[in-house]
Amino acid sequence: MNKLLVITLMLCAGQLIAQEEPKMEVNELINKWHKAASEADFDTYFGILAEDGVFIGTDASENWQNDDFRAFSKPYFDRGKAWSFTTIERNIYMNESGNFAWFDELLDTRMEICRGSGVLQKEDGKWRIKHYVLSITIPNEDVDVVSAIKKEKDSLFIVNKKLR
């Protein structure tokens, strides 16, 4: 094989590895975050969420800024049982600079399959979750049934939001 071709292949392989390394870091961090919740490790869990991080829960009212989410979550962590999410599938994407990542994931939870998605930023050399959204998945053929179940509470929620 020609030396130029070998060098070119080695450079390409090196670039691919360099591009995958931050994704591996992000993947490991999200795994650690989920593990911290399942083990009720409050400090690790909230150490991964950015100071200005946001957690969007499955209920329409759950748009948690970090401090409020800490206060809401603390009793669950103190009891030694927060929540447990097992990853089924995850896709991670990066910007060209390598300082922002976003992801989507399917999770096995007590609510059955959920979807999580989030944004991370590298701050002072460490990845932090800036924004996370948890959604309950609904099979398309069941949307009408679920919508009917939600209708009354959603209507009240909308009225209350308009009154503010």
N, C-alpha and C positions, 0 to 999 in steps of 0.2 A: 504494500500500500504506500502510496506517495506521502512523504512527510507533511506536506502542506495540508492534505486531506486529514491526516491524523490530528494535526494541531487544530484545524478548524472544528473537527468533531469534539475534541477535548474542550475547546472554548465554548461551544454550544452546550455541551453537557454541564459545564461549570455555570453557565448562565441559567440553565433550567434549575439546577440545584439551588442557586442563589435566589431565584424567584420563588421556589417552593418553601424555603426555610422560614420566611415570615408567616406563611400560611400554616406551617406546622406549629409555630409558636402560638398563633391565634387559636388553632384547634385545641392545643394542650391547655391553654388558658380557659377557654369555654368549658372544656371537660372538668377542669379544676373548680370552676365556678359552680357548675351543677353538682359536683361531688361535695363541695362545701355546704350547699343547701341540704343535701341528703344527710350529711353528718352533723347538721346544725352548728356549723363552724361560722359564727357570725362575723368575726374579724376577717377571716379569709374572704368570705363572700362579699362583704362590703368594701374590702380592700381592692377588689377587682373592679367594682363599679366605680366609675369616675365620680369625683366630688360633685360635679354638676350632672351626674348621670340620671337617666329617666327610665322607669320601668312601667310599661303599659300592660296591665293585666287583662284578664278575660272579661271582666265586668265593665260596662260602659263608664262607670265612675272611677275606674282605676287608671289614673294618669298620675303616677307617683313620682314626685321629685325625690331626690336621694334622701333628704332628711325625713320626709314624711314616710317614705318606704321603709327606712330604718325603724322608725317608731312603730309602724304597722307590723313589721316582721319580727321585731324583738321578742314578743311573747312566744311566738312559735319556736324561735331558736332557743329561747330559755327553757322551754319544755323538752328540748332535745329532739324535736321532730319538726322540721320545716317542711320541705317538699322534695320529692324525688323525681327527677326527669332523666330518662335513659334515652340517649341519642339513637335514632334509627338511621338517620341520614343527615349529612351536613354539607353545604356548599359554601366555600369561602372565596371572596373576591378582594383584590387589593388595588389601590391606586398606584400610579407609576412611581410616585415618590416613596412608596412603602411605609407611609405613616398613617394611612387610613385603611381599614378593612371593613367589609360588611359581609353578612352571612345570612343564610336561612337554614333552618333545620326542622326535621320532623322528630317528635319526641313521644316516647311512651310514658304516659303519666296516669295518675289516678282518675283523670278525666278522659281516659283513652288517648287516642292520638291527638296531639296538639302540634301547632307550628310555632316556632320561635324565629324571630329575625332580629338582627341587631347591627349596630355600628360600633366599631372600636377605633380609638386613636392612640397612637404611640406618644406618650408624654414622658419626658425625661428618661427616655430609653425603656419605658415600660408600657405595655399595652393595657388600656383601660376600656371597659365597656361604657360607652357614652349613652346608648339608647337601646332598649330591648323591648320587643313586643311579643307577647304570648297570646296566641289565638287558639280557640277550640275549632278543630276541623269538623265540617258537616258535609256528609255525602250530598251531592247535588239533588238526588232524588228525595232527600229528607228536608230540604230547605223550607218547603211550605209548612210542614208540621212544626219545625222548630220556630219559624217566624210566628206562627199562631200562638205558640207557648209564650214567646217573648213580647207579643204585641202590647199587652196591658202595661207591663213594667216599662217597656221602651217608651210608650206614650207618656207615662208619668214622668219619666226621666227627661224627655224633651220639654214638657211643660215647665218642669222645675228649672231647667237650664235657661229657658226663655224669660223666666221671671227674675233672673239675677241681673 
